[in-house]
């Protein structure tokens, strides 16, 4: 297995684009989104985090499976 720097940089760039998109498109609503997140108990935040991790792993698996 070799290290593929261009692939890593592409993946990081895509992650930055996806992370930055809501702030650009919905800048006015983001403070209320953060307030809603702050009011959630830690268990709900953990469930959201695990769901995001599982979704991300599924996408990576599908990308490897179909390539």
C-alpha positions as CSV (number, residue, x, y, z in Angstrom):
1,X,0.0,0.0,0.0
2,X,1.5,3.3,-1.0
3,X,0.8,6.8,0.3
4,X,-1.1,8.9,-2.2
5,X,-0.6,12.5,-1.4
6,X,-2.7,14.0,-4.2
7,X,-5.7,11.8,-3.1
8,X,-5.3,12.9,0.5
9,X,-5.2,16.6,-0.5
10,X,-8.2,16.1,-2.7
11,X,-10.1,14.5,0.1
12,X,-9.2,17.2,2.6
13,X,-10.1,19.9,0.1
14,X,-13.5,18.2,-0.4
15,X,-14.0,18.0,3.4
16,X,-13.3,21.8,3.7
17,X,-15.7,22.6,0.9
18,X,-18.5,20.5,2.5
19,X,-17.8,21.9,5.9
20,X,-17.8,25.5,4.7
21,X,-20.8,25.3,2.5
22,X,-23.5,25.7,5.2
23,X,-21.7,28.7,6.6
24,X,-21.7,30.4,3.2
25,X,-25.2,29.5,2.2
26,X,-26.9,29.9,5.6
27,X,-24.8,32.4,7.4
28,X,-27.8,34.1,9.0
29,X,-29.2,30.9,10.4
30,X,-25.9,29.5,11.8
31,X,-26.2,31.2,15.2
32,X,-29.6,29.6,15.8
33,X,-28.2,26.3,14.7
34,X,-25.4,26.6,17.2
35,X,-27.8,27.6,19.9
36,X,-29.9,24.5,19.1
37,X,-26.8,22.3,19.3
38,X,-25.8,23.9,22.6
39,X,-29.1,23.0,24.1
40,X,-28.8,19.3,23.3
41,X,-27.6,16.8,25.9
42,X,-24.2,15.1,25.3
43,X,-25.9,11.8,24.5
44,X,-27.7,13.3,21.5
45,X,-24.5,15.0,20.3
46,X,-22.7,11.6,20.6
47,X,-25.4,9.9,18.6
48,X,-25.1,12.6,15.9
49,X,-21.3,12.1,15.9
50,X,-21.6,8.3,15.6
51,X,-24.1,8.7,12.8
52,X,-21.8,11.0,10.9
53,X,-18.9,8.6,11.4
54,X,-20.9,5.6,10.2
55,X,-22.1,7.6,7.2
56,X,-18.6,8.7,6.3
57,X,-17.3,5.2,6.6
58,X,-20.1,3.9,4.4
59,X,-19.2,6.5,1.8
60,X,-15.5,5.6,1.9
61,X,-16.4,1.9,1.6
62,X,-18.7,2.5,-1.3
63,X,-16.0,4.6,-3.0
64,X,-13.5,1.8,-2.6
65,X,-16.0,-0.8,-3.6
66,X,-17.0,0.8,-6.9
67,X,-13.5,1.9,-7.9
